Amino acid sequence: MNTFFKGLSILVIANFLGEVIEFMVNMILARELGESGLGHYMTILPTIFLIMMLASFELPVSISKLVAEKDELYHRSMIRHAVRMALIFTTVLFILAAIAVPAIPAFGHYHPLLKWIVISLIPVMTISAIARGFFMGKQQMGKIAVSHFLRRIVQLGLLTVVFQFFEFGSAAALLVAFCTLAGSELVVFLYLLHLFIVTYQKIRRVPGKPMSGREVRESLAAVSVPTTGLRIFHALTHAVQPFLIKAAVITAGFSPDMATEHFGMLAGVAMTIGFFPAFIAHSFLIVLIPTVSKAYAEKDSYKLQRLLQQVMMLTILYGLPSVTVFYFLAEPLTTTFFHSGEAAFYVQMLAPYFLFHYFTIPLQAYLIGLGLIKDAFIHTVWATIVSFSLIYFIGSRPGWGMDGVIIGMNAGSLVVLLLHYLTICKKIGIHWLAKSELRDSHF
């Protein structure tokens, strides 16, 4: 448990600094791109993240889970087989992406170079994912923390320098913004690759036991495939959501330009503010996956129950004060940092969405650690059906517009939170109407 809280503390501090920098990055983007440009940036960003996520193949999750569950004697053989598998995967994906990405209609509205920049990131993301997963599984959270911080500080530095000394048209400015994102990923890749090579050289000097390539591939695929499926669905819904929201509010009477501007305020301003404390939830996610995986492999139900209680309590302690501050100080926050007082309404109305999000992230990590990835996927599907249905059918009604959109977002976040929590409680033996058997429950 001490290792858990030590790793969590390191990640929270690093991610806090990273979120401060991310906040500054979004301030620069909002100022340099304008509301319309920021809307276009936020519209294509989920699609880019989808491609980057596919390239990682959720290897950080599957490798960290396997490393946490297996003895150190197997790590050398495991890494060797994982690297071979990843190289084959990234080669195939690179070829497929070079054919498919240029045909994606969404990229047709942006600079022609953008799609090739995204394609070039595929091998970078795959190799980085292997190193990140290994260090997560070994509970070496300091390296993970530095990589997160490095990504943000490099992007901020590039944005500051480029926009300080050069002027661009709207299309070129958008391309530059995405290039700084790609540059930050490249720097993180070089950092993690160096650490990974140094660590692997040390492992090679220690005698180890072999694992068959088939066993490693099956173990990784058993986690990566369903988790990737979950992430694909999640990323696809986030890629579709901007267009759904715009279609709904246009039907409600908004002009296309007005719809883009309001979505820019929602995604670029309100969500930037509301998701700021989520760095703590993401820190939980990184630490929880290997911790829960190891405890579940050892059938330590007491540790799992105790850990869940601590995670929920810590989330309440930072989540409730955060959304309270956002609600009552929404206008000063949006005006001071983004010069967009109109977005204050979105910050206030999305307070439940943000709070539920803080809980959902660590609960999803719990489900992955417990091997309940299929359940997490089903929960996400149901929540998305509820959310998208309400977004369109209420948001498209005249007089509702963005109000209906927010109702749909809040409802969907509540559905997925409840489904995640109830499933975990059932799995680890926490009951609503009876005392949980902390030491005697079995799986």
ABEGO torsion letter per residue (X at the ends): XAAAAAAAAAAAAAAAAAAAAAAAAAAAAAAAAEAAAAAAAAAAAAAAAAAAAAAAGGAAAAAAAAAAABBAAAAAAAAAAAAAAAAAAAAAAAAAAAAAAAABAAAAABBAAAAAAAAAAAAAAAAAAAAAAAAAAAGBAAAAAAAAAAAAAAAAAAAAAAAAABBBBAAAAAAAAAAAAAAAAAAAAAAAAAAAAAAAAAAAABBBBBBBAAAAAAAAAAAAAAAAAAAAAAAAAAAAAAAAAAAAAAAAGBBAAAAAAAAAAAAAAAAAAAAAAAAAAAAAAAAAAAAAAAAAAAGBAAAAAAAAAAAAAAAAAAAAAAAAAAAAAAAAAAAAAAGBAAAAAAAAAAAAAAAAAAAAAAAAAAAAAAGAAAAAAAAAAAAAAAAAAAAAAAAABBGAEAAAAAAAAAAAAAAAAAAAAAAAAAAAGBBAABBBBAAABBX
